[in-house]
Amino acid sequence: MSSKYQIINLETDFWNITYLCERTYQQHHEAVKAQIRESLLAKHTLEKQQLFEMYEGTHSQLRSELDKMNKEMASVQECYLEVCREKDSLEAALRKTFEKEQQAREKKMKEELLQQLEKEWQSKLDQTIKAMKKKTSESYSQTDQVTTVEVISQKEMAIMIKEQKQKIQQDLEQEKEIAIKGALKKLEVELELKYCENIAKQVETAVQNARRRWLEELPELSEYKAHVRAEQRRWEEQQETSVAKRILFAVSEAKEKWKSELENMKKTVMPGKELEEKIHSLQRELELKDQEVPVAVRAELAKARSEWNKEKQEEIHRIQEQNEEDYRQFLDDHRNKINEVLAAAKEDFLKQKMELLLQKETELQACLDQSRREWTMQEARRIQLELCQYEEDILTVLELLLKDTQKEHVSGSEDKRLADLVSTCSSKWVSVRYFEKLKACVQKAFQDILSLLTENANPQWEKVCS
């Protein structure tokens, strides 16, 4: 009975010790688990606080850089607007310069054409007047009677002058049209080439300046910074999730391991000394695990950070390539828009130029017509006055010659008389030679009349005498 009681007491002690060991082991397990959780949570909180402080610093820095970039973008926009205003002012200045040069050249051409036309008209009119004068003098020299000595009638003179003027006007209009077309075409080509070269140089300079500024400001663009901030937030969220998952996984593994070890202990039912050794070994293992887990977590964090940095570098490179592609697309679109604006401006310029040319040609034609009408009226009045004066001089000369033929004078006195007659006549066509021819014609006419009267009077005289 005593041995039986001893066995029962030993068994009871064994189970009590086992229960106490399990309870101690469970308490130690819970304490270690709580300690690991607290340490990991503290480290996680510390890292989170550091990341948050880093994020706040980066956020404030990015905010200041964003404000700076907004100011720079405003200055860039102002610069772009200034370039556009300079382009508009240059176009306006070029247009005004072109109009002034065109007006000056048109005025110069107009004056030259008017002078040339006046010279040609004057020369042709002088030739016509000389021909008419020659024809009139020949008609006077060939006549045999006093009644045939007279000038061409005013009607015939007007018809001849009108025909000559029409012919001269047609020739001059053709020459004027050819000269104006050639000069305007040459001027148009020169000014158009000059205008296109200036616009191309300005556009090329503006595009180069915009590209240089874009490349300088590309790393500080708001879109680029927004991408970086979004990727940083996403990485932080992923890291927090990953750390939480690792902690849960480590805790679950520890629980499973403790459970398996407890089950093994229950099955094997080790003695108290071995159990204490096992407990000490498990404590050492827990301490080692406690030391190894933060190291592993830090290694994982470092590895994740390096991978994230590598991914961010690739993402930054990709974003830079995309930005460069967007910038090239922007430059192409801007160049196309500039080409469209230049084409529209060129079309508008050509339209305005054609309208201006038509207007100036119309004004020039009106001015030429007005000048031609005034000159024609003046020449007609001048010719009419000269014809009237010529007729008066002819009548005066005939009257004086008729009086002089009835008298006899010496040769010296006759020359003096002719000089006095020339001085009294106001017409520029009358000369001493002309008076001599006219006097010879009048004397011949009187001699013929006298001989005719003598012939008619002799038979009558003989008849009377008989």
Stockholm file with secondary structure:
# STOCKHOLM 1.0

chainA/1-466         MSSKYQIINLETDFWNITYLCERTYQQHHEAVKAQIRESLLAKHTLEKQQLFEMYEGTHSQLRSELDKMNKEMASVQECYLEVCREKDSLEAALRKTFEKEQQAREKKMKEELLQQLEKEWQSKLDQTIKAMKKKTSESYSQTDQVTTVEVISQKEMAIMIKEQKQKIQQDLEQEKEIAIKGALKKLEVELELKYCENIAKQVETAVQNARRRWLEELPELSEYKAHVRAEQRRWEEQQETSVAKRILFAVSEAKEKWKSELENMKKTVMPGKELEEKIHSLQRELELKDQEVPVAVRAELAKARSEWNKEKQEEIHRIQEQNEEDYRQFLDDHRNKINEVLAAAKEDFLKQKMELLLQKETELQACLDQSRREWTMQEARRIQLELCQYEEDILTVLELLLKDTQKEHVSGSEDKRLADLVSTCSSKWVSVRYFEKLKACVQKAFQDILSLLTENANPQWEKVCS
#=GR chainA/1-466 SS CHHHHHHHHHHHHHHHHHHHHHHHHHHHHHHHHHHHHHHHHHHHHHHHHHHHHHHHHHHHHHHHHHHHHHHHHHHHHHHHHHHHHHHHHHHHHHHHHHHHHHHHHHHHHHHHHHHHHHHHHHHHHHHHHHHHHHHHHHHHHHCCSGGGCCCCCHHHHHHHHHHHHHHHHHHHHHHHHHHHHHHHHHHHHHHHHHHHHHHHHHHHHHHHHHHHHHHHHGGGCHHHHHHHHHHHHHHHHHHHHHHHHHHHHHHHHHHHHHHHHHHHHHHHCCCHHHHHHHHHHHHHHHHHHHHHHHHHHHHHHHHHHHHHHHHHHHHHHHHHHHHHHHHHHHHHHHHHHHHHHHHHHHHHHHHHHHHHHHHHHHHHHHHHHHHHHHHHHHHHHHHHHHHHHHHHHHHHHHHHHHHHHTSCCCHHHHHHHHHHHHHHCCCTTCCHHHHHHHHHHHHHHHHHHHHHHHHHHHHHHHHHHC
#=GC SS_cons         CHHHHHHHHHHHHHHHHHHHHHHHHHHHHHHHHHHHHHHHHHHHHHHHHHHHHHHHHHHHHHHHHHHHHHHHHHHHHHHHHHHHHHHHHHHHHHHHHHHHHHHHHHHHHHHHHHHHHHHHHHHHHHHHHHHHHHHHHHHHHHCCSGGGCCCCCHHHHHHHHHHHHHHHHHHHHHHHHHHHHHHHHHHHHHHHHHHHHHHHHHHHHHHHHHHHHHHHHGGGCHHHHHHHHHHHHHHHHHHHHHHHHHHHHHHHHHHHHHHHHHHHHHHHCCCHHHHHHHHHHHHHHHHHHHHHHHHHHHHHHHHHHHHHHHHHHHHHHHHHHHHHHHHHHHHHHHHHHHHHHHHHHHHHHHHHHHHHHHHHHHHHHHHHHHHHHHHHHHHHHHHHHHHHHHHHHHHHHHHHHHHHHTSCCCHHHHHHHHHHHHHHCCCTTCCHHHHHHHHHHHHHHHHHHHHHHHHHHHHHHHHHHC
//
